[in-house]
């Protein structure tokens, strides 16, 4: 049907044969039509042959796809069997030559968890934490023996820290080891304790300077009982110093000292800290 339509269209657009045309012209036209019809028949036949070849190639592609699926299955089965033999302690063979990179294998099984790595380096010191609650007051110690009462004697001392002190343990007596004045020799630079040798009224002052990002909470104690507190903290850019003063009525044998009650990790008391006591009367 298609060849006849094409011929009719060609005749209608390119030829104009009227009723006066000669028989020779009509014969030439008929021959040309036959030639065109033969060419179209050849094209149609060639198209049919190409269509058959396409069908054959499509069937081959399907068969190749099925074969490829079977190959993948065989490879997976062989891999699983080899892995099972390896896990059972089988001896590995020699390493084979490198394969081509045009084939992507199936994903392998997930490996076992690796061994724990070595401990890393210590990180930088963190920011200071919030101030903790004040701990409970410790039990009072036994009262010492009555000392010799002496009146009219002088009792005065001043001592300071000779070096910066890194606080590592709470509830320790702060030792001011560098003695500047010690009239009556009632202050002990080794223990940091002033022992009253003369009854009377005393004034005590202690000053603490802390380093950057340090926090120290201290108290002056008499025979284990806190009587006054001092809290001081350094900023990120500056040191800081604080002072506290108290007047106490002491008897012979009373022990007076400054105790560190709480601190932040890494806090430092500098060498500008001091402890002073003097008897008024």
BELSULNOR-V337310 format. One record per backbone hydrogen bond with DSSP energy under -1.0 kcal/mol. CO is the residue of the C=O (numbers start at 1). NH is the residue of the N-H. If there is no record, write none. Layout:
co: (CO & CO)
nh: (NH & NH)
This chain:
co: (1 & 2 & 3 & 4 & 5 & 6 & 7 & 8 & 9 & 10 & 11 & 18 & 22 & 23 & 24 & 25 & 26 & 27 & 28 & 29 & 30 & 31 & 32 & 33 & 34 & 35 & 36 & 37 & 38 & 39 & 40 & 41 & 42 & 43 & 44 & 45 & 46 & 47 & 48 & 49 & 50 & 51 & 52 & 53 & 54 & 55 & 56 & 57 & 58 & 59 & 60 & 61 & 62 & 63 & 64 & 65 & 66 & 67 & 68 & 69 & 70 & 71 & 72 & 73 & 74 & 75 & 76 & 77 & 78 & 79 & 80 & 81 & 82 & 83 & 84 & 85 & 86 & 155 & 156 & 157 & 158 & 158 & 159 & 160 & 165 & 172 & 178 & 181 & 182 & 183 & 186 & 188 & 193 & 194 & 196 & 200 & 201 & 202 & 203 & 204 & 205 & 206 & 207 & 208 & 209 & 210 & 211 & 214 & 215 & 216 & 217 & 217 & 218 & 219 & 220 & 220 & 221 & 222 & 225 & 228 & 230 & 232 & 235 & 238 & 240 & 242 & 244 & 246 & 248 & 250 & 251 & 254 & 255 & 256 & 257 & 258 & 259 & 260 & 262 & 264 & 267 & 268 & 269 & 270 & 273 & 274 & 275 & 276 & 277 & 278)
nh: (5 & 6 & 7 & 8 & 9 & 10 & 11 & 12 & 13 & 14 & 15 & 21 & 26 & 27 & 28 & 29 & 30 & 31 & 32 & 33 & 34 & 35 & 36 & 37 & 38 & 39 & 40 & 41 & 42 & 43 & 44 & 45 & 46 & 47 & 48 & 49 & 50 & 51 & 52 & 53 & 54 & 55 & 56 & 57 & 58 & 59 & 60 & 61 & 62 & 63 & 64 & 65 & 66 & 67 & 68 & 69 & 70 & 71 & 72 & 73 & 74 & 75 & 76 & 77 & 78 & 79 & 80 & 81 & 82 & 83 & 84 & 85 & 86 & 87 & 88 & 90 & 89 & 279 & 183 & 277 & 180 & 181 & 275 & 178 & 269 & 260 & 160 & 158 & 185 & 156 & 195 & 192 & 188 & 256 & 253 & 250 & 280 & 248 & 278 & 246 & 276 & 244 & 274 & 242 & 270 & 240 & 214 & 234 & 264 & 232 & 261 & 262 & 230 & 259 & 227 & 228 & 257 & 225 & 222 & 220 & 218 & 216 & 213 & 235 & 210 & 208 & 206 & 204 & 202 & 200 & 254 & 196 & 223 & 194 & 221 & 174 & 219 & 171 & 217 & 267 & 167 & 211 & 165 & 273 & 161 & 207 & 159 & 205 & 157 & 203)
